[in-house]
Each structure stands twice: as structure tokens, then as C-alpha cells.
């Protein structure tokens, strides 16, 4: 009797382990740092990537269609100093504009899918040397400005549609300017 | 010995469950979510998604874009998507019901803003062997437009058009509203 109970308990634990590890893996395995030192992470959507099934599964599990293969999808939740992005702080996003047909930068409460506010290629105001400077702040700011979530921490998403082949994607820096 | 056997069996069971979950659960969850988010929209019809719904379904589609959807069912034969789009940047992505992308097209590849795509079920191995399937894709391209196949009978075709200004939305929606999605005449 005790042997049956032991086998049943152990097998059930194996099943639970499989489910829990799968759910955790869907949320993280397909997301890789762009470079070892980068704060930006990218969802691996290239069909040659071995973690593709986890990336696609991540979006599908959230009830979302996976991004098309022509899209590069970057996320980050840390500023340049390695601190979590928070709604009660002001951040400056700066960088060269990525050569692509379209891009969108948006903020969302950490762990959620729906963006709170966004800036796209069609509306961004650039400097003469094609640099982008954008403020993330709960209060109005001059120039490009997006509003963070209501409270808590947030994540920044940078979605690049059809980047120019052969050109590197330039990811902007995020610097905290105050809280 | 007996306990070691069951522990190894449990670990194997965990691996099998992990692989099965990763491969099949997301597609199942997505198919269920798709049914809920497009509830009330009949199959084989074209509709324009509301800004609130579109980013929930398509992560690249922010509220500042226009999204047209054809929810298709190939159970009654091939479906023809007849798209009428503005002369701007757009993408068409076709997914099976489980979320697998089976086809993609954009304005540059199409070279036109009005085109047709025939959606059909993948021929079975037996149909291919017997040679009683449909004409080759090359013939279809000449006669109809583009041709996409999916092994699953149901799916979704999504047209995405980013807009720089919300004022452009009514104009783009009125052009896109001329698109149709219907079962092909025999």
C-alpha cells in the first residue's frame, strides 16, 4: 500500500514539476540579452533559433499572435545603472534612430502585455543628426514624451518592423534623470 | 531499488509533461482566446478591429494602427481574401488557429495595394500521390493572386497598417472596409 502511495506521489510530483518548469520556461527561455552586458533583451523569433518554440509559446499563452518573422522585439526593465524602471521616476531615452520601415517604443506595467503609452516612427521628433530623445515621465515634458503606468515598476518595449538588412539595430540608452 | 525506479520514472514523466506543455498548451490557450476575442464575428468575413482589442491580439499593433482581420474556416472549401489597402506601409500575416505563422506579405513584396490571396488546406499525402488535388500553385498565381496553405482548417489573416496620426484612421478604415473574405465559388 505504502509503495503504491509512494509511486503515485512521486509521479504526481513529476507531472507538477513538468508543468511548473514549462510555464516558467515559456516566460523566460526565449528572452535573451542582446549582448552579455546589455540591459536590453530580445525575444528570439528567428526560425533558426533553438528557443523559438518558447518565444512563440510565450505570446500564444498570453492570447497574442506571435510577432511576424520580420519583427525584432526588444524589452528591458532596467535603467543604465541596473535599477528597475519605476513610474515615479523620470527617464531619458536617447539613441540613434534604427534604420527600419517602422518602429514603436512603448511602456507597460511590468508583467503585462498591453502598452500604456507609446511613440512610433511616424510621430517621433528627431534632431538634425537623426537622434531620438524621449522622456518617460508622469508629468508633461517637452519634445517626445510618453507616460508610464499608474504605479509600480514598468518595462520598455522597442519593436522594430523590417529593419534594413545589413544594418545594425541601434538600441537607445535609458538614463534616470530624477525621481 | 524500487524507490529509485519511481524517482527516475517521475523525472521522465516531468520531461514528457514539460515538452508536451510547451508544444501544445500555448496553441490551445491561444485558440480559446481567439474565439473569445472575436466572438460574434462570423468565420469567412472581414472586419476591422477596434483600437482597444487590436493590441491585445497583436503585440506589434499599438492603438495607433489599423488592423483588419479575416477569421477563416476552410471546412467548406478554399477562402479568398480580397484586400483593398491604402498606398502605405502594411503587412499581411496569416496564422493557423494554433498561432503558427504560415504566410507573410508586405506592400513592397506585393507591389500593389489591391490583391487576392487564396487560403487553402494543405493537400494530404494521399491527395498528392493520387494527383487529384488542385492545380499547381504556379497556375493559381497567374489566375488569382497569391496562394497560402495551412494544415489546420481554421485560422486568422491579419492586415496591419501603422498610422502616424489618429486623424488618418477614418480614411484608412474606409479604404480597408472594401476588403472581403469569403468562401471561394466552386
Interface residues (C-beta under 8 A of the other chain):
Chain A: X3 X6 X7 X10 X11 X13 X14 X15 X17 X18 X19 X21 X22 X23 X25 X26 X53 X54 X56 X57 X58 X59 X60 X61 X63 X64 X65 X66 X67 X68 X69 X70 X71 X73 X101 X102 X104 X106 X113 X114 X115 X118 X120 X121 X122 X123 X159 X161 X162
Chain B: X2 X3 X6 X7 X9 X10 X11 X12 X13 X14 X15 X16 X17 X18 X20 X21 X22 X23 X25 X26 X27 X29 X30 X33 X34 X37 X55 X56 X57 X58 X59 X60 X62 X63 X64 X89 X91 X93 X95 X98 X99 X100 X101 X104 X106 X156 X158 X162 X163 X164 X165
